Amino acid sequence: MAALLSAALAAPAGAAPPPRAPVPVRASGADTAVTLVTGDRVAVAADGRARVRPGPGRAGIAFFTHRSATGTVVVPRDAVPLLAAGRLDPRLFDVTALGAANRARRGDAVRLVLTPARGGALAPRAVPRAAGRTVTPLSAIGGLAVRTDAARAAALWRDLTGARPGRTLAGGVDRVWFDGQRRISLDRSVPQTGAPAAWQAGYEGAGVKVAVLDTGVDTTHPDLAGRVVAARGFGDAGDPAEDHVGHGTHVAATVGGSGAAAGGTRRGMAPRAGLLNGKVCSSEQCDESAILEGMAWAVAEGARVVNISIGATDAPGIDPLEQAVEDLSARHGTLFVVSAGNDGEARTVNSPATADSALAVAAVDRAGVVTDFSSRGLRDDGAVKPEIAAPGLEITAARSSLSPDGEGPYLTLSGTSMASPHVAGAAALLAGQHPDWTGAQLKAALVGYAAPGTRDPVAAQGAGQVDVAAATGAAVLATTATVNFPAQAWPHGDDRPVTRALTYHNGTAAPVTLALRWEMTGPDGRAAPRGMFTTAGGAVTVPAGATAAVPLTADTAVAGPDGDYAGVVTATAPGLRLRTPVGILRDVERYAVRLEARDRAGAPAYGVAALTDKAGETVVAYSSPGDRGPHVQLPRGQYAVTATSGGDQEQRDAAWFVHPSLDPARTPVLHLDARAAAPVQVTVPRPEAEELGVVMAPTFTDRPEQVYAELTHPTAELGGPAYAAQLGPKIRYPFLRTLVHTVRSTPENTERPFGYQLAWGVRDSFPTGFRRTVREADLATVTSDVAHTGPAGGYQSTQVAWGPIEVAAGYARRRPRPVVETVYHLSGQPDLTWQSVVVDGWAPDEPQSLTEGAPTRYEAGRAYGEQWGRGVYGPAVTGEFGPVQVQDGSMLVMPYLFFDGAGRSAYSTHYGTTAVRRDGVLLGEADDTFAEVPVPAGPARYQVDVTAHRPDFEVSTEERVRWTFALTPGTGPDARVAGPASAVRFSPPLDARNATPAGRTIDVPVVVTHQAPESRVQAVAAQISYDDGATWTDLRLTGSGGRYAYTTANPAAAGFASLRATVTDRAGNTTEQTILRAYRIG
């Protein structure tokens, strides 16, 4: 089977405040394994590259990879019809997001949410039972949560799509979503909301249940003792009474804590409400399926109000959480109060706060000014979000006893997560006053009587800061919280006036006349143009106990700037002021673009296009045969386009396209016609090496992040050449570079295998077809001697081509080990280098070891020899900051434990642990060898212990390293300090089995390397064991200055040698390392 290597991005883990007690820590660093829903594997590296490995039975699949500032997507060709039909969540192919989720979850299971057609429900039997697969009903949306082992993902894909994927899914499934993750976004804050006045009026939330869906609630806290009336954990969240993060406890106390730990001075908003503790987060990340389960449970338990201080970036359309908010609100009258998010910019309100029925909450400071971090609106369609604001800066509330942050009974936190429970508690007070009110009525009252800030627009604060005292005294209400007009598409000269009714209800026994004032602001911050927004008259009389409607008209044909318009209609009467936020989008200049794709026979085909603007933002569009579109709406500008077209099943009909500079104003139809493409054909001296595949990698250097795509064609599996074409004017494009890479190889079990690695850099264009004839004189010969390290199965080796634009691509063929393989490299191009990558194990369920060489420039006509897979595999220190570093209050432990004998970087499948101690006190530990541990400021002596086990390998099966050193963390977010770590490298003479002869005397060089250049060896000692570390024998080292050697006599019997070393530098820092079964004997 041939496998593909391609490039991608990885996202770093964040830091946490310093703890006072041992706590679990997060993984960071190494490669993140991502499995697509199709079963294809993508290994996302910390340096930004990814290696795509077709899943079982999928060797003939072509891939479309695209990277930009938006992130990296990898789309298998057979998923395109379902994507074009809207059946697949695009996040399923966003390897940036998938990698971040896997790092947070510390696993690579494929997690999906399946939804039915509108109004339907899926039975668990919609997904066949199989080993390694779990199916959980999601009653909130009538769907299913499905999880499967990575190794079995391809089987699940076949069950969902059938043997030949088309445009529909099996089992009544309407859409497949990524089961993604959402992030968890009191003394003076509670009085700021008007709660004490409501308490004095007798409203404390008695008889009202409020659900808190969060990280759990510590019911041992005095403020929450007896306050939780029901609790349950969902998904992987665990015991709901254990809050290791501290977020849920803080939120629950803000909603309804008693304040007992502070003598009642820090009461929550609704101190007599019954709290429902739904634990849906196991850490700072929360699975969407767990949130959906928690929402359904909360409603079933009778919650009138549900607080969700959780969110994620809103995507186009209605996602499952937004749908659940709408469905549950409509069926049960529940009010979902949701934090707006902490992204701070316009149009960044998080989902599910973006749901129509949700009450989205912004954060304000003690002066009522919206905080810098609070997400602003409007929503992408011009609807008002957030609708209300509440205190969210430096909020003091209950601290979980298991929290890693702070000390004592209270903790001060900031965020819209802190603002939302203030509003949820206010809603509980109002619900206690009006037991018959629906969630929509509670929302309308809270929004209508909010207190506006003087400095912030509606897009930032909604109607203003919650004022529950005013809301509980209200008798006149608007029947809807907001009025949102439909978005108006550009151009606007032909826009027609749109009218919406604003209806008021009078709950008093006498008619009320309301004076009306409409204030609207445009995208420039100025008042909207005269005549754009009008009402029929300046007042309305609402009869006693009845309603009256006021028509509001928006006419965007009136000249004015394009963008968001937002404001309020204020209704006033003696003792009454009622505000209704209003929003509309007068869209910017935007053009519809339709994809029209045809295969090489001229028949209608499927199309995929990634269109990237000058800012690096990318939109991916999909089209189906006969679909008239439009497929994408683009603001005016210049777009770099990479695209592909092809038939439903016959992937050999696919062709690749690049349009270097698309102007949507001039190109309403993007023609992806494979008949305009020409083949990629390369002739080599020894044609018995068949072409495995072709990769064409265009890069646009005039955009942020150097927009980059990979267009792959598995030639050997598809039985025909790749086809390519450049679209648009036939001119030079100085910002465009293309790498063309073709790989040839003899069959897997060839006795003397050889192959070709051929790459060319093409400047200023994307070639329409590509023909080359390679001569022997153009080639360098590289002979690789690959040793056996132990795991079952073979190895795969590829040489990655690095062009002037620094992109990487390549195919590989599996080989047995040990083996000697010859590869001919195209040379002679000054800007082309090659990097060897050798992988032991390949299938998802196989142990793996990946070793990377340094980029090398080979000279034509010369022969080179390389050895791979030889030990001793052991720890190394490399790079400026090495295996231990401290930055921004966290210690990052990122050791590379399995460098090969030649000193090459390597990563291996293993199990491990990390523990960090400061002055003898345990700070943090993890079941991983890559970890992040919060550390306090100030000088201290640290001890870092790392262990790694890889039982599936035959050599270096276990490693233990202890670094002990003095360190003072730097100050400031950019200050990084390296721990002065050392490593000891052993280099015995090993054969292709990683063995030395039994009964022989051997000389072994030893090198000590240091992370800190100023470190000098004070003392070094080494020992050897022939019984897996049960007993040790001292070795006599000779040498100095970090370079040593010893001589030892191997035992006569076959077995293994283990090695142990201790190093002390002149500053008193020490390194102790042990390698069990470092090499074979015999």
N, C-alpha and C positions, 0 to 999 in steps of 0.2 A: 504494500500500500504506500502511495506517495503522500506526503504531508506538506503543508504550506506554512511558511513563516511570513508574518506581516507585522506592521507597526501599530501601536496604540498608545494610550495615555493611562497613567495611574494617578490616583488622588491620595494625598497623604492623610494620615490620621491626625486628629487634633490633640490638644493638651488638656490637662485638668488641674485644678488647684491642689496644693500639697495636702496630703492626708495626715492624720495623727495616728492611725492604726493600720495594720496590714489590710490591703484591699486587692481585689482582682484588678488586673491591668489589661489594656488593649494591645492587640498585636499591631505591628507596623513593619515596614521594611520589605521583606522578600517578595518573590513573584506571587501574584494572586491568580489562582486557577479559576477560570470562568467557563461554565458550560452553557451554551446557547440552548434554547428550547428545542432545537433540532438535534441536539446531541453532539454537535461540533464543539471542540474544545478550543479555548483561547487562553493562553498563558500571558497575563498582563504583567510586565516587568516594572520595577521601580524606576527604570531609566526611560520609560515611555514606550517601549516596544511591546508587541504581542506576537505570539506564535499560534497560528490557526491550524488546528489538527482536525480534519474531517472525522466525524463520528463513525461508529461501526456501520459498514455497508454504504458509506457515503463518499467513497473515494472520487466519484465522478462529478462532484458538486463544485461549481465555480462560486467565487466569493467576490463581493463588492465591499471594499473597506474604504472609509473616508474619515479623515481627521481634520478638525478645525478647532477654533476657540470654543465652539459649542460642545465638543467632545468627540469621541470616536465611535463609529458604528461599524459593525461587521454583519453583512446581510448575505446569507446563503441564497443562491439563485432560486432554489425551489420554494423559498418562503415568499417570493415576490408576489405571486397571484393572491395569496391570502392577505398580504399587506395592502395590495392595491384594492382589495375588496373591503378593507377596514376590519378584518377579522382578527388581526394580531396587534397587540400593543407594541408600538415602535420601541419602547424601553427594553423589550426582550432582546434587542440587538445592539443596545447601547452598552458597549463593554466598559466604558468609563463608569457608568452607574452600576452595572453588574459587579464590577470589581470592588467598588466602594461598599456595596451591600455584602459581598462575600467577606471582605476584611472585617466588617462590623459583626457579621454572624460567625466568622471563623469557620466557614464551611463552604462547600461548593454544590450543595443540593440544588436542584432546579425547583423553584417554587412558583406556582401559578395560581391565578384566580380565574375560574371559568364562569361566564355569565350567560344566561339564556336570553332568548328574544324578549322584548319588552312585555312584561306581564306574566311571563312564564316562570317555571322553576325546574331546576335540574335535579334528577334523582342521582344518588351516588353511583348507580349502575351505568350512568352515562360514561364513566371512565372504567374500563375493565380492570379487575383486580390483577395485581402483579407483585412480585417480590420487590422489596425496597420502595414501595409506593404507598402513600397514605392519602386518603380522601376525607375531607371534613366539610359537612354542609354549612353554608353561610345563609341563614334564614333572612338576614337583613336585605339581601338582594336576590334570593332564590338561586344562588350560585354555589360553587364548590371551590374549596381550597385544595390544591393538589400539590404534593411534594414527592419527588422521586430522587433516588441516588443519581449522581452525575453519570455513572457508568450505564445507567438504564434510561437515560433521557431520550436517546434515539428511538427506543421502543415506545415510549410515551408519545413521541411525535408521530410515529406511524399509527398509533391507536387514535390519535386526535384527527389525523389528516387522511388516513388511508395509505395504501401503497404508492399511489401516484397523486401527490397533493394537487388540489385544484383551488377553487374559490370558496368552498364551503367546508365546514368542520363536521365531524361525526358526532353522534350521540345527542343531537339537539343543542349542541354548544353554539352560541352565537358569536362569542368573542373570547379570546384568550388574553389575559392580562398578566403582566409581571406582578408577583406578590412582593411589591417593593417595601421600602421602609420609610417611615415618617420620623422626623426628629422632634424631640421635646423642645419645643421652642422656649408687723402689720400696724405697727402702732398708728402712725399718722395717715396711712392710706385708707383705712376703713372710714373714719370720719369725713375724709375728702369726698366720699361717694354719697353722703347724706344718709347713711345707714342708721346712725344713732337716732335721728328724728323718726325713722320708720319703726325702730324698736320702741320708742316712747309712745308711738301710736298703737302699739300692741302687735306689730308684725315682726316676728323673729324666725319665720320659716317653719313653724310647728306643723306637722302633718304632711310636709312636702319632702319628697325624696329627690336628692341631687346625686347623680352619678359622676364620679371622677374616673375617667379612663386615662391611666397614666402608668407610673412606675411602681405602683403599690402604695400602701399607707401603713405607717408604723403606728399601730394601735396601742403600743405601750407608752406613747407620748401622753403626758397629762392632758394636753389640749384636745386629744382625740380619743381618750378613754371613754368607751360607751357611745361614741358618736357614729360608728360604722354599723349599719344595720344588716348589711349583706356584703359578701366579698367573694371574688372568684378570679382565678388567673386563666389566661388564654394563650394558646400557642406555646411558645417556649418561655413565657414570661416567668413562670414559677410561682412560689408561694406569695399570695397577694399581701400578706402581712409583713413581708420582708421588702423593704425599700432600700436597696443598696445605692441608689443614685441620689435620693433625697428630694427629687422633684415632685413626686406624687404626694408625699407627706406635706410639703410646703403648700402645694395647690389646695389639697383637701382642707388644711387648716385655714387658708384664706377664705374658702367657701363657708366653712361652718365650724371652725375650732372654737373651743370654750375659753381659751386664754388662761386656763388654770395654772399653767407653769409661771405665769406673770401676774397672778392674783386677779385675773379677769380683765386686765388692761389691754390684752392683745387678742380680743375676740375676733372671730371671723365674721363674715357678712351676715350669715344666717345661722346663728348659734344653736337653734333648735331644729334645724332641718336634719333629716335622716340621710346619712352619707352612704352611697353605694360605691364600694372600692372594686373597680374593674382593672386588674393589672394586665395591661396590654404591651408593656415594654419591659424587656429584660435588662436593658441598658439605656443609653441615650437614644437608641434607635428602636423603632417599634414596627413590627410586621403589619402590613396592611390587612392581612387576613385576620390577625388577632384583634385589630381595631374593629373590623366588621363584626366579629363574634361578640366583642364587648358591647357594641352599639345595640345589637339585638337583645342581648342579656339585660342591659340597662332598661330598655323599654319593657321587656317582659317582667322585670322586677317592679315596675310602676314608677320609674323616674319621670318627673315632670320636666326636669332640666338635666341636660348632659353636658358636662364640661370636657372639652378636648383641647388641651394645651399642647397640641401636636400638629405638625404640618409638613408639607413638602411643596416644591415648586409646582405651580399649576400648569397643566398641559392643555392643549386644545381639546374641546369636547368635554363630555361628562365622564369622569372616572368612577370606579366602583364606590369609593367613599362618598363622593358628591351624590351619587345616585341613592346610596343608603340614607343620607341625610334627607333627601327629598321624599323618598318613599316612607320612611319611618315618621317624618314630620306630618305627612299627609294622612297616614293611617291612624296614628296614635295621638296627634296633637302635641308631640314632644318638642321642646325647644333645645336645639343644639347650639351651645355657645362655644366659639372656636377662636383661638388666638390667631391674629392676622399674620404673624411671622416676624422675623427679626432681620430682614434683608435691607431695610432702610431706603430703598429706591422706589421710584414710581412703578406701578404695575407689577409689584412683587408680592401681593397678598397670596398667602399659601392656600393650597387645597388641604382640607375640605372647607375652610372658611369661605371659599369662593362659591359654594353652593348657594342657590337662591334663598333657601329657607334658613340657612345658617346665620347666626348673629356673629359677625366678624368683629373682633375687638382689637383696637390699637392701644398703644401704651403712652401715657403721659407722665410728666414729672409732678412734683408737689405743687408747682405753679400752674398746672393744667396745660403745659406746653407739650406737644407730641415729641417723644424722644427721637434722637438721631437714628436709633436702630429699628424703630417701628416700621414695618412694611407699609408702603403707601399704595393707594389705588390710582386710577380706577381699575376695574376689571377690564380684560382685553376687549370686551364688547361694549365698554362704556357704562356698565352698571356700577352703582355706588358700592364700593367695598374699600375699607371697613365701614360699618354703619355707626359705630359707637366707639368710645375710648374709655379707659380706666387707668388708675395708677399702676405703673409697671416698672418704675425706677427705684432701686434700693428698697425693696419690699421685705420686711422682716416678718417671718412666720415660722411655724414649727420645723425643727430640724430632726430628721430621722436619726435614730441611734446608730444605724448602719451606714450613714452617709460618710463619704470620704472627706467632705468639706466642713470646715469650721469646727466648733466645739460648743458645748452647752446646749440648752434646750431650743435656742432659736438661731436662725440662719437668715442672712440678708442676700437676696437675689434680685436680678433685674431681667426683664424680658416681657414680651407680650404673653408669655406663659403665665406671668404673675398678674397681668391685667385681666385676662379672661375669667379667672375664678371670682374676681370682684363683681363682674357682671352676672356670672352664674348665680352667685349668692344674692345679688339684687333681684334676679328673676325669681328666686325661691321666696323672697319676702313678698313680692308681688303676687306670686302664685298662692301663697297662704292667704292673702287678702281676697283673691278671686279664684276660688277652687274650680270654677266652671270655665275659666279662660283657656283658650288653646295657646300653643306656643307662638303662633302668628300674632295673637293679641298681646301676649307678654312682650314680644319683640317690638310691636308697634308702639306700645306704651313707653318702654324704656328708651327707644330711639326718639320718639316724639318729644319727650320731656328731658332729654339730655341738655347739659349746660354747655353752650359753645365756647371754645377758646377764642381769644381775639387774634391770635397770630397765625393760626393754621387753617389751610383750606379744607373743604369737605373731603377731598381725596386723601387727606392725611388723618382726619379725626372723625369723619362721618358727621353725624349731627352734633357731636361734642362729647363731653365727659358725662358718664352715667350719673344721674341724680335721682336716686330711688325715693328720696323724700318727696320730690315733685311728682314722680310717677304714681306713688301710692295715694296721692291726693287728687289724681286726675279723674275727671268725669267726662271730658270730651276727648275723643281719640280719632286719629286717622285709622282707617281700616287696613291700610298697608304701611309698613315701616318706611318704604322708599317708593319713588316713582322712577322707573328706568325706561327710557325710550329705546327703540331698536337702533342699532348702529346704522349710519347713513354712509353708503359707499360713494367714493369719488368717481366721477366729478360731481359737483354739487349744483350746477346751474339748473338741472332738471329735477332737483329734490322737491318733493311735495310736502306740505305741512303734515305733521303727525300729531294726533291728539290722544291724550290719555286722561282718564278721569281720576281725580283725587277726591276720595269720599271720606266724609267726616261722620262720626256717630256721636250723638248727644245723649249721655246717660242721665241727664238731670230732668227735673219735672217742669222746666221752663225752656222756651226757645233761647238759643244763643246765637248772636250775630258775630261772626268772625271777620276781622279785617285781614286781608291777604296782602303779602308782599313777597315778590319773587326776586331773588338775588342770584344771578348766575355769573360765573367766572370762566373765561376762556383759557386756552392752553398757554397764553402769554401772561397770565396772572391778572389781566385787566377784566373789567366788566364786559359781559357779552354784548355784541352789537345790538342797538335798538331794533326791536321788531323780531328778533330771533326767537324770543320766548315771551309768550303772552298768556293772559287768563281772561276769561269772560267776566269782566267786572272786578272791582277791588274788594268785594265783600260777599259773604254768603251767610244766610240764616239757616241754622239747623234746628228743625222742630224738636220739641221735647220727646225723648225716647225714640228718636228716629234718625235717619241719615239724610245727608245732602251731598251731591256731587258737584265738583268744580272742574270744568274742562281746562286742561293745560295743553298748550300747543307749542311745538317746537318746529321752526321753519329754518332748516339749515341751508336753504337756497339764499338766505340773506348773507351778504359778503362778510367774511371774517376769516381768521386764521384756522387752519385745519388742526384737529386734535381733540382732546377731551374737554368737555364742558360739564361743570358740576356746580351745584349750589343748593339752596334750600327755598322752599315755600314756607314762610312763617305766618301762622294764623294767630291772631291775638284778640283777646277780649279782656274785660276787667278781671284781674287776678289770674290770667291764663296766657301762656305762650307755648305754642305747639309748632314744632319744626319738622318738616318732611324733606329729607335729602332727595335731590333729583340729579340724574346723570344721563349723558348722551355722548356718543362718539361721532364726530364729524371727521370721517376718515381722511388720512393723508393721501396724496397722489399715489395710486397703486394700480398695477396692471395685472390682468389675468393672463396666465401662461398655461397652455395645454400641451401635454406630451402626446406625440403621435408616433408610435413605434411600429416598425415592420421588420419581419425576419428576412433572411436572404432570398426567400422565394417571393417576397413582396406581400405576404399575408400579414394581417394585423397581429401585433405581438404585445407582450408586456414591456413596460418601460420603468426604469428607475433613474432618477436624477437627483444629485446633490448640488444645490445652488447656494453659493457662499458670497455674501456681500463684502464690501471693503473693510468692514469692522470684524470680519471673521465669523459672523453669525451664519449658520447653515440651516436651510430648510431641505428636507428630503421628500421628494414627491414620487408617487407611484401611479401607474396607469394600467388599465386593462384593455384588451382588444374591444373595439367598439365604444369605449367610454369616451364621451365627448368633452369631459372636463367642465370648467377649467380645473386644473390639478393643483395650482398654487397661485396665490395673490402676492405680488412682489412690489414693495415700494420702488420708486424710480432709483436707478443706480446701475452700476456695472457688477455683474455676477460671474464668478468662476464656476463652471459647470463640469462635472464628471458624471457620466451616464452609461447605461447599458440597456440593450433591448434583446429580446429573445422570445421563443415560443413557450407554450405552456409546459411541455415536458422535454422537448428536444433542446437541451442546453447547448448542443453543438451549433445551433443556429444563432447563438448570442454574438453580439458585437459590442465593442467598447467605443465610447465617444468622449471627446473633450471639446467644450466651447470655451475658449480662454476669456472672453469678455462679452457676455450676453447683456444686451440692453432690452429689458422687457417691454419698453415702450415701442420698440421696433420689431420685436419678435413675439407675436402672440402665440405662435405655434413652434415648439421645439421638435424638429423632425429627427427622430432616431431611426434612420432607415439603414438597415444592415447592408443593403445593396450598394451603399456609398462607401462601405468599408473595404479595406484590402487586407490580405493575409499577412501574418507575421511568420516568416520562413527563414530558417538558418540552416546552412549546409556545413557539416563537419567532416574531418578526415576519416573518421571511423564510424560509419552510420549504424553499426550494430548496437550502439548506445542509443536507445530510443528517447525521444523527447518526453519528459515527465510533465512539464508545464511551462507556461509563460506568465510572467508578471509584468505589467506595464504600470509604472508608478509616476503619475504627473504630480508636480509640486508647484504651487503658486507662491512666489516669494514676496509678493506685494501685499499679503494679508497677514494679520497677526497669527502667530503659531505656525506660519508656513503651511497653509492649507495643503493637505496631502491625501492622495487616494491610491489605492491598490486595486487593480483590475486583474483578476486571476483566471487562468484557463488551464484546467488539468488535461493537457493534450493526450496523454497516454490513455486516459479513461474515456475521453469523448471521441477519440479517433479522427480528429481533424484539427487544423490550425486555428489559432486565435485570429480575430479580425478586429481592425481598429480604424478610426477616422477622426480627423479634426474637423470641427464645424466652425462656421463663421468665416470672416474674411481671411484670405490666404496671405497673411502678412506675418512679420516677425513679432513675437511677443517676448520682450526681454525678461519678463518676470516668470516665464514658464520654463521649467526643466522637466525632462522625462527620463526615467531610468527604465530601460528594457532589459529584462533578465530572463534567460532561458536555461533550463537545466536538462541534461541528458544523462542517462545511466543505463548500465546493463541490468538484466533481471536480478532479483533478490538473491538467488542462490548460485550466482555465477562463481566459478572456482577462483578466477582472478578478476574481480570486479574493477571496472573503471567507469569514468563518467566525465562530463564536461560542465563547467560553470562559466557561462558566457554572459557578459553584461556590457551595455553601451549607454553612455550618457548622451541624450539629445537635447540641445539647447534651443530655446526660443520657439519651440513648437511641440505638439503631440503628433507623432507620425501617423499618416494615413497609409497603413501597411508598413512593413519593415522587412527588407531582404538583405541578408549578409552571407558571404562565404568565408569560412574561417580556415586559415592555413596552419599547418603545424608550426611554422616559424612564428606565428602570433601567440603561441601558447607557452605557459610555464607548466612544468610537471611537478605535482605535489603528491608524494607517497605518504600515506598515513598508516601507521602501525598501531592498531587499536587493541588494547588489552581487555581481559575479562575481569569485571569487578563483582559479578555475582548474581544480579537479579535475573529471573527467568525472562525469556524473550530476547530480542535482538536490540541493536542500537540503530540510531539514525544519525547521519552526519550531513550537514550542509555547510556551504560557504556563503555567507551573507555578503551581498554586493553593496558597497557603500559608495555612492556617487558624490558629486560636488554638492548635492543638496541634502546629503546625509539621510537617505532613506534606505530601508533594508527590505529584502524580499528573497525568497528562495524555496525550492522544493527539496525533499529528501526521500531516499529509499531505504527501507529497513535491511539490515545486514546481520548475520550471526557474528559472534565474537568468540575468540580473537580472530582478527582478519587484517589483511593488508590490502588497502584500496588505493588506486591511483586516480587522481582527478586532474584534468587539464583545465587550467584557468586562462581566460583571455586576459592579456596584459597589454602594456604599451600605452595605456591612457593615463596621463599624469594625475588625473583627479579621481581615479578608481582604486579602491582598496578592497580587500577580502577579509572577512572575519569568519573563522571556523566555529561552528556550534555542534557539539556532540551530545546526543541525548541517549541515555540508557533507559529502556522502557518507553512505551508510547501510548498504549491504550489507557483509557481513564482509570481502570482498576489495577494497573501495573505500577509497582514502585518505580520511581524515576530519579535520574541524576542528570543534571544539565551542566555542561562545562563549556565556557566561552573563551576563545583565544583573543588576542589583541588584533585589531585591524592591521593587515599586512599588505604591502605592495610587492607583488611578484614581478620578476623581469622575464620577458619572453626569451625562450631558448634555454632557460636555466632549470635545474632540477632541485627540489627541496624535499627534505624528509622531516616528518613530525611523528611524535609519539603521543598517544592519547590513552586515557584510562589507567595510567600508572600512578601508584601512590608514592609516598605515603599521603593519603588524604587526611588533612588536619586543619587546625585553625590558622588563620592568617590575619595580619593587620594591614590594611590598605586604605588609601585615600587620606584626605586631610584630617578627617575627624574619626575615622576608624570605627571599631565595634561598640564603643561606649562614648556617648556625648551628651551634654546637657544644653538645652536651649529652652527659653521661655518657660522656665519652671518645671520642665520635665526631663528625665533621663531617658534617652533612647538607647536601647540595647539592641544592636543590629550586627551580631557576629556572623562572619562567613566561616563555617566550621569545616567545610569539605573542599578546600583548595586542593588541586591535584599536585603530584610530585613536581611538575614543571612550574608551579606557582600560578596556575590559571584559576580565574574566578569560577566557582562551581556552586550549585545549589542542589540539594538532594532531598528526596522524600524522607521525612524522619518524624519522630515524635520527640518532644523535649519539654524542658521546664526552664524557667528563669526566676531567680530570687534576687532582690536588691535589699541590702542592709546599710543603714547609716549609723555609724558609731554603735554598731552591734544591734540596732533595733530594726526589725523587718519593716520595710516601707511598702513593698509590693511583691507579688509573685504571679506567675502566669504559666499555663500549660502550653508554652510555646517558647521557641528560642529567639523570637523577635518580640520585643515588648516596649511599652512606654510607661514610665513610672513617675508620678509627680514627686518632686523633691523640694524641700524647703531651701530658703536662701542661707548663705553663710558657709564658712569652711567646715569640713567634716571628713571623716575617713569612711570610705565606701567599700563594701564587699559585694561583688557581682558574681553569682554562681549560675552557670549555664550547663545543662546536660542535653545530650542528643543521642537518640537511639535509632538505628536503621537496621533492624533484624533481617530484612530481606536481602541485604548485601552480604558479601563474604569477607570484605575487608573494611576496616574502620567502622565496626558495627556499633561502637559506643564511644562518645567523647564527653569528657568533663573538663570544664575550664572554670577556674576561680581567679578573678582579678581583684586585688586589694590595693587601694590607692587613696591618696589625699586629693581633694578637689574642692574648689570654691566656685559655685555657679556664677556665670556672668550676670550682669544687670542689663535690662532692655530686651525687647523681643528679638533683636537680630544678633545678640551676643551668644556665640556658641563656644563651649569649652570641651575639649576632648579629654576623656579619661586616659591617663598614661599607661595604656595596655601594652603588653608584649605577647609574642607568640614564638613557638619553637618549631622549626621545620626540620624533619628527618628525611634523608635522601639515600636509602639503601639501594643497591643495584637489583632491580626487579625485572622479571621476565614478563611475557605476555599473560601470565596467570597471576601476576602480582606476587611472585614467589621468589625466594632465594633457595639455593640447593641445601638440602639437609646435610649436616656434617661438615660443612664448609666454614671457613673463617672469612668474614667479610669486613670491609672498611665502610663506615657510614659517616658522611658529612652531616654536620648539624649547624643550622643558622638561627640566630636569635634576631628577630625584628622588633622594632619599637614604634608605637604610634607617635610618641613625643620625640622629635629629633634630638633634643638635648639629653635624653635618657642614655645612660651608660650602664653596662652590666657590672654589678658588684660581685655577684656570685651566681653560678649556674650549676645544676646537678641533674643527672638523668639516670633512669633505671629501666630495666627490661624484665618482662615476665613471659614465661612460656606456658602458663596455666591460667590464662584469662584473668590475670590480676590477683590470683590467690596469694602468690608470693612474688617478691621483687628482688632483683639483683642490681647492685650499683654498677654503673658504667664509668670507666675512667676516661674523662674528656681531656683532650689536648687542644691547644689553641687559645686565642684571645680575641678581644674586640668584637665579639658577637659571632665569630666563625670558629667552629670547633669540629672535632671528629672523634670517633671511637672505633675500636676494633673488637669484634665479638665472634665467638665460635658458635655456629648454629648446632642445635641438638641433632642427633642422628635420626630421631623419629620425626615423621611429618607432623605438622601442627601449625600454630600461629605464634607470632611475636607481638606482644603489647608493649607500649612505650609510655613512660611517665617523665615529666621534667618540671623543675622549679627554677624560676628566675627571680632574682632580686636586683633592682637597679640602685643607683647611688642615692636616690631620694627615699629609699625604703619601700617603694612600691613593689608588689610581688605578683607573679603569675604562676599558677599551678595548673598543669594540663595533663590529661590522661587520654590515651587512644588505645582502646581494646581491639585486638586482632588487627594491628596496623598493617601486617603483611603476612603472607604464607611462608611456611618453611616446608621444603620438599616438593 
